[in-house]
Amino acid sequence: MPSSLRILSVFACSMVLLLAAAGCTAPAAPPAAPQAQVTPAAASNVITIKDFVFDPSSLTVKAGTTVTWVNQGSATHTVSSDQNSPVQFASAQLPTGASYSFTFASPGSYPYHCSIHPSMVGTIRVEA
């Protein structure tokens, strides 16, 4: 084999080995963690508790919808149905970051309040 061909063969083999070794030593990036997908409908069924208010204070949903209250304020709160609510519901005390969910099965108007701060009020209106 002529020397120039031998040098070219050695060079080509070296490059293949170098490229293969580079591919083997570089760790593969871990797959990206799946991101939580919040559908617009689900996001619209969340009530934020912050600055001593329920936001939104009034929410209209379809029967069978689960509504979630999330305390993003610094004070502890509750979610408690009023006496004239068609169905009684009540959360435990919700410290910062805690949440409470309730499913509204039947049409009607469901007034509620914070039992710790009675001036905090809201209403869930449920349609068929």
C-alpha positions in Angstrom: 0.0 0.0 0.0 1.5 3.4 -0.9 2.5 5.5 2.1 0.1 8.3 1.2 -2.8 5.9 1.1 -1.6 4.4 4.4 -1.5 7.8 6.0 -4.9 8.7 4.6 -6.3 5.4 6.0 -4.8 6.0 9.4 -6.2 9.5 9.4 -9.7 8.3 8.4 -9.7 5.6 11.0 -8.5 8.1 13.6 -11.3 10.5 12.8 -13.9 7.7 13.0 -12.6 6.6 16.4 -12.3 10.2 17.6 -15.9 11.0 16.5 -17.2 7.7 18.0 -15.4 8.4 21.3 -16.7 12.0 21.4 -20.2 10.6 21.0 -19.7 8.0 23.7 -18.3 10.4 26.3 -20.8 13.2 26.1 -23.7 12.4 28.3 -27.1 12.5 26.7 -29.3 15.3 27.9 -32.1 14.0 30.1 -35.6 14.2 28.5 -37.5 17.3 29.5 -39.9 16.8 32.3 -43.5 17.0 31.0 -45.1 20.3 31.9 -48.5 20.3 33.7 -51.2 21.2 31.2 -54.0 23.3 32.6 -56.9 23.5 30.2 -58.6 26.9 29.9 -61.8 25.4 31.3 -60.0 24.1 34.4 -58.1 27.3 34.9 -61.3 29.2 34.9 -62.7 27.1 37.7 -60.0 28.3 40.2 -60.7 31.0 42.7 -57.7 32.7 44.3 -57.8 33.8 47.9 -55.5 36.8 48.4 -55.6 40.2 50.1 -58.8 39.1 52.0 -60.9 38.6 48.9 -62.1 35.7 46.7 -61.1 36.4 43.1 -63.3 36.1 41.3 -66.0 36.7 43.9 -68.7 35.3 41.5 -68.2 32.3 39.3 -70.7 30.6 36.9 -70.1 27.0 36.0 -72.0 24.0 34.6 -73.4 21.3 36.8 -70.8 18.7 37.6 -68.0 21.2 37.7 -65.3 21.1 40.4 -64.3 24.5 41.7 -60.9 24.9 43.5 -60.0 27.7 45.9 -56.3 28.3 46.3 -55.0 30.4 49.2 -52.2 32.7 47.8 -52.5 35.2 50.7 -50.5 35.4 53.8 -53.4 34.7 56.2 -55.3 31.5 56.9 -58.8 31.3 55.4 -61.7 28.9 54.9 -64.4 28.3 52.3 -67.7 27.8 54.0 -71.2 27.7 52.5 -73.8 30.2 53.8 -76.8 28.8 55.7 -79.0 29.5 52.6 -76.8 27.6 50.2 -78.6 24.6 48.5 -75.8 22.3 49.7 -73.5 22.8 52.7 -69.7 22.6 52.1 -66.8 23.7 54.2 -63.0 23.5 54.0 -60.6 23.0 56.8 -58.5 26.1 57.6 -56.4 26.8 54.5 -52.9 28.1 55.3 -50.9 29.8 52.5 -50.5 27.5 49.5 -53.3 25.2 50.5 -56.4 24.5 48.4 -59.9 23.1 48.7 -62.1 21.7 45.9 -65.8 21.1 45.8 -67.9 19.6 42.9 -71.2 21.4 42.3 -73.6 18.7 41.1 -76.9 20.6 40.8 -78.0 24.0 39.3 -78.5 26.8 41.8 -76.8 29.7 43.6 -74.2 28.8 46.2 -73.2 31.7 48.4 -70.1 31.2 50.6 -67.8 33.1 52.9 -64.6 32.7 55.0 -65.6 31.7 58.5 -62.5 33.4 59.9 -63.1 36.7 58.0 -66.9 37.0 57.4 -66.6 40.0 55.2 -65.0 37.8 52.6 -67.9 36.5 50.5 -68.5 34.9 47.1 -71.1 33.1 45.0 -70.9 30.1 42.7 -73.8 30.0 40.2 -74.3 26.6 38.7 -76.2 26.2 35.4 -77.7 23.0 33.9 
